[in-house]
C-alpha cells in the first residue's frame, strides 16, 4: 500500500514552460494551415472569376457566329455592312446582316435582318457601353413570343444584351491588315469580332482602349466553302534536307538513264 502511494506521489504533470511550448507549436501549425487554405481559396476564387469573365464574351461571340451561319447563304441576296466608330472615346461597332427575297412581282422584300451594335450606356452612369441586338423581318425568330408582341414593342426592336462593355470592334481581314468598314453588296470572306469588359485606359490620341490580354477575339468565316491557302513553316535545316533529297532523287534518275 505504501509503495503504490509512493509511486503515485512521484508522478509529475506538465510544467508551465512545456504547456506554453506546446501551445506555441500548435499555434504555428494552425497559422501555417490557415495560410495555405487562404491562398488556395484565393487562387480558386481568381480562377472562377476569370472563367466567369470570359464566359459572357464567349457566349456573345458564339451568338454572333450563329446569326451569321443562320442567315448567310450561297445566294447573292444576303448583305453584310460593318461600321466602327468611337462613342465617348470607347470603340463601338455596328454589324447589320440582311437577307432579301423577291415576291411575285419580282420586287425585293426584307426577309430577315439582324443588327448587333454597341452604344454608350447613359442609364447606368458607368463609363461603358451597352450591347444591343435587333431582329426584324418576315421571318419570326420565336413565333410564340413575336406573335404576342404589342405594336409599341415592335417599334423598339433593339434588345439590350449586356452592359459594362468597354471595347467592341468588328473588322474585316484583308491580308495582314484589317478593314474597319464594309459596304460592298457581296459579303466579306470573314469578320474579326473583339470584345472586352476590362477597365479602359486613355491613349495618346485621347481615345480609350483596353489591354490586349483582356480582349476576347474570334474570327468568323463567312464563306466556308472557299479554298483556304496556307503554308506550313519549315526551318532552314529541314528545307536543306528536303533539297538534298530532291537532288539525290534527280541524280538517281540521271544515272538510271
C-alpha positions as CSV (number, residue, x, y, z in Angstrom):
1,X,0.0,0.0,0.0
2,X,2.8,2.4,0.9
3,X,4.6,1.5,-2.3
4,X,1.6,2.3,-4.5
5,X,1.1,5.7,-2.8
6,X,4.7,6.5,-3.2
7,X,4.5,5.7,-6.9
8,X,1.5,8.0,-7.3
9,X,3.2,10.8,-5.4
10,X,6.3,10.6,-7.6
11,X,4.3,11.2,-10.8
12,X,4.7,14.8,-12.2
13,X,2.4,16.9,-14.5
14,X,3.5,19.2,-17.4
15,X,5.3,22.3,-16.4
16,X,4.2,25.7,-17.4
17,X,7.1,26.0,-19.9
18,X,6.1,22.7,-21.6
19,X,2.5,23.8,-21.9
20,X,3.5,27.2,-23.4
21,X,5.8,25.5,-25.9
22,X,3.1,23.1,-26.9
23,X,0.6,25.9,-27.4
24,X,3.2,27.9,-29.4
25,X,3.9,25.0,-31.7
26,X,0.2,24.3,-32.2
27,X,-0.4,28.0,-33.0
28,X,2.4,28.0,-35.5
29,X,0.9,24.9,-37.2
30,X,-2.6,26.4,-37.2
31,X,-1.3,29.6,-38.7
32,X,0.5,27.7,-41.5
33,X,-2.6,25.6,-42.3
34,X,-4.8,28.7,-42.4
35,X,-2.3,30.5,-44.6
36,X,-2.3,27.5,-47.1
37,X,-6.1,27.4,-47.0
38,X,-6.4,31.1,-47.6
39,X,-4.0,31.0,-50.6
40,X,-5.9,28.0,-52.1
41,X,-9.2,29.8,-51.6
42,X,-7.9,33.0,-53.2
43,X,-6.5,31.0,-56.2
44,X,-9.8,29.2,-56.6
45,X,-11.7,32.4,-56.5
46,X,-9.4,34.1,-59.0
47,X,-9.8,31.1,-61.4
48,X,-13.6,31.1,-61.0
49,X,-13.6,34.9,-61.6
50,X,-11.5,34.5,-64.7
51,X,-13.8,31.8,-66.1
52,X,-16.9,33.9,-65.4
53,X,-15.3,37.0,-67.0
54,X,-14.6,35.0,-70.2
55,X,-18.0,33.1,-70.3
56,X,-20.2,36.1,-71.2
57,X,-17.9,37.3,-74.1
58,X,-17.7,33.8,-75.4
59,X,-21.5,33.4,-75.4
60,X,-21.9,36.8,-77.2
61,X,-19.3,35.8,-79.9
62,X,-21.0,32.4,-80.3
63,X,-24.4,34.1,-80.8
64,X,-23.0,36.4,-83.4
65,X,-21.5,33.4,-85.2
66,X,-24.8,31.6,-85.1
67,X,-26.6,34.6,-86.6
68,X,-24.2,34.7,-89.4
69,X,-24.5,30.9,-90.1
70,X,-28.3,31.1,-90.0
71,X,-28.7,33.9,-92.5
72,X,-25.7,33.7,-94.7
73,X,-26.4,31.5,-97.8
74,X,-24.8,30.9,-101.2
75,X,-27.2,33.4,-102.9
76,X,-26.3,37.0,-103.6
77,X,-29.3,38.5,-101.8
78,X,-27.5,38.4,-98.4
79,X,-25.7,41.6,-97.4
80,X,-23.4,42.5,-94.5
81,X,-22.5,46.0,-93.5
82,X,-20.0,46.9,-90.9
83,X,-19.3,50.3,-89.2
84,X,-16.8,51.2,-86.5
85,X,-16.6,54.5,-84.6
86,X,-15.9,55.9,-81.1
87,X,-18.7,56.8,-78.6
88,X,-17.4,58.9,-75.7
89,X,-13.9,57.7,-76.6
90,X,-14.9,54.0,-76.4
91,X,-14.6,51.8,-79.6
92,X,-18.1,50.7,-80.8
93,X,-19.3,48.8,-83.9
94,X,-22.4,48.0,-85.8
95,X,-23.0,44.8,-87.7
96,X,-26.0,44.5,-90.0
97,X,-27.0,41.2,-91.6
98,X,-29.8,41.5,-94.2
99,X,-31.4,38.8,-96.3
100,X,-33.9,39.7,-99.1
101,X,-36.3,37.7,-101.2
102,X,-38.4,38.5,-104.2
103,X,-42.2,38.5,-104.3
104,X,-44.5,37.6,-107.1
105,X,-43.9,41.0,-108.8
106,X,-40.1,40.4,-108.6
107,X,-39.8,43.2,-106.0
108,X,-37.2,42.7,-103.2
109,X,-38.6,42.2,-99.8
110,X,-36.7,42.2,-96.5
111,X,-37.0,38.6,-95.3
112,X,-34.7,38.9,-92.2
113,X,-32.5,41.5,-90.6
114,X,-30.2,41.1,-87.6
115,X,-28.3,44.1,-86.1
116,X,-25.6,43.9,-83.5
117,X,-24.5,47.3,-82.1
118,X,-23.0,48.9,-79.0
119,X,-23.7,52.4,-77.7
120,X,-22.7,54.4,-74.7
121,X,-24.6,53.4,-71.6
122,X,-26.2,56.6,-70.2
123,X,-28.5,54.8,-67.8
124,X,-26.0,53.0,-65.5
125,X,-23.8,56.0,-65.1
126,X,-20.7,53.9,-65.6
127,X,-18.1,54.7,-68.3
128,X,-19.1,51.8,-70.5
129,X,-21.1,50.5,-73.4
130,X,-24.4,48.6,-73.7
131,X,-24.6,45.9,-76.3
132,X,-27.9,45.5,-78.3
133,X,-29.3,43.0,-80.7
134,X,-32.1,43.5,-83.1
135,X,-34.1,41.0,-85.2
136,X,-36.8,42.1,-87.7
137,X,-38.3,41.0,-91.0
138,X,-40.9,38.5,-92.2
139,X,-39.1,35.5,-90.6
140,X,-40.1,35.2,-87.0
141,X,-37.3,34.2,-84.6
142,X,-39.7,33.0,-81.9
143,X,-43.3,32.5,-83.2
144,X,-44.8,32.2,-79.7
145,X,-43.2,35.5,-78.4
146,X,-43.1,37.5,-81.6
147,X,-46.8,37.0,-82.4
148,X,-47.8,38.3,-78.9
149,X,-45.6,41.4,-79.1
150,X,-47.6,44.6,-78.9
151,X,-47.3,47.3,-81.6
152,X,-45.3,49.7,-79.4
153,X,-42.9,46.8,-78.6
154,X,-42.3,46.1,-82.2
155,X,-41.2,49.8,-82.7
156,X,-38.3,49.1,-80.3
157,X,-36.6,46.2,-81.9
158,X,-33.2,46.7,-80.2
159,X,-32.9,44.4,-77.2
160,X,-30.2,45.0,-74.6
161,X,-27.9,42.0,-74.3
162,X,-25.5,43.2,-71.6
163,X,-23.8,46.3,-70.1
164,X,-20.3,47.1,-69.0
165,X,-18.7,46.6,-72.3
166,X,-15.6,48.7,-72.8
167,X,-14.4,47.5,-76.2
168,X,-16.5,46.3,-79.1
169,X,-14.9,46.2,-82.6
170,X,-15.8,44.3,-85.8
171,X,-13.2,44.2,-88.6
172,X,-12.8,42.5,-92.0
173,X,-9.4,40.7,-92.5
174,X,-7.7,42.0,-95.7
175,X,-4.4,40.1,-95.9
176,X,-2.2,41.1,-93.0
177,X,-4.3,44.3,-92.3
178,X,-7.9,44.8,-91.1
179,X,-10.7,47.0,-92.6
180,X,-13.0,48.9,-90.2
181,X,-15.9,49.3,-92.7
182,X,-17.7,47.1,-95.2
183,X,-20.4,48.3,-97.5
184,X,-19.9,46.1,-100.5
185,X,-23.0,44.2,-101.8
186,X,-21.1,40.9,-101.6
187,X,-20.4,39.5,-98.1
188,X,-16.8,39.7,-96.8
189,X,-14.8,36.5,-96.6
190,X,-14.8,36.7,-92.8
191,X,-15.0,39.0,-89.8
192,X,-13.0,39.5,-86.7
193,X,-15.0,40.4,-83.6
194,X,-13.3,41.8,-80.5
195,X,-15.0,42.4,-77.2
196,X,-13.8,43.3,-73.7
197,X,-15.2,44.2,-70.3
198,X,-11.8,45.3,-68.8
199,X,-11.0,48.7,-67.3
200,X,-10.2,51.1,-70.1
201,X,-7.2,53.5,-70.2
202,X,-6.7,56.7,-72.2
203,X,-4.4,56.5,-75.2
204,X,-2.2,59.3,-76.6
205,X,-4.8,60.2,-79.2
206,X,-7.4,60.8,-76.4
207,X,-9.5,57.7,-77.1
208,X,-10.0,54.8,-74.7
209,X,-8.5,51.3,-75.1
210,X,-8.1,48.1,-73.0
211,X,-5.0,45.9,-72.6
212,X,-4.5,43.3,-75.4
213,X,-4.5,40.5,-72.9
214,X,-8.1,41.5,-71.8
215,X,-9.5,41.4,-75.3
216,X,-11.6,38.4,-76.4
217,X,-11.2,37.8,-80.1
218,X,-13.0,35.5,-82.5
219,X,-12.6,35.3,-86.3
220,X,-15.7,34.0,-88.0
221,X,-15.6,32.7,-91.6
222,X,-18.5,33.9,-93.8
223,X,-17.9,31.7,-96.9
224,X,-16.8,28.4,-95.6
225,X,-16.8,26.7,-99.0
226,X,-13.9,28.7,-100.3
227,X,-10.4,27.2,-100.7
228,X,-8.0,28.2,-98.0
229,X,-4.4,28.6,-98.9
230,X,-1.8,28.1,-96.2
231,X,1.8,27.3,-95.9
232,X,3.4,25.2,-93.2
233,X,6.5,27.0,-91.9
234,X,9.7,25.0,-92.5
235,X,13.1,25.6,-90.8
236,X,16.2,26.1,-92.8
237,X,17.6,22.8,-91.7
238,X,14.5,20.9,-92.9
239,X,14.5,22.9,-96.1
240,X,18.1,21.9,-96.8
241,X,17.4,18.3,-96.1
242,X,14.4,18.4,-98.5
243,X,16.5,20.0,-101.2
244,X,19.3,17.4,-100.7
245,X,16.8,14.5,-101.0
246,X,15.4,16.0,-104.2
247,X,18.9,16.4,-105.6
248,X,19.7,12.7,-104.7
249,X,16.5,11.6,-106.5
250,X,17.4,13.7,-109.5
251,X,20.9,12.2,-109.6
252,X,19.5,8.7,-109.4
253,X,17.2,9.3,-112.3
254,X,20.0,10.7,-114.4
255,X,22.2,7.7,-113.5
256,X,19.4,5.3,-114.4
257,X,19.2,6.8,-117.9
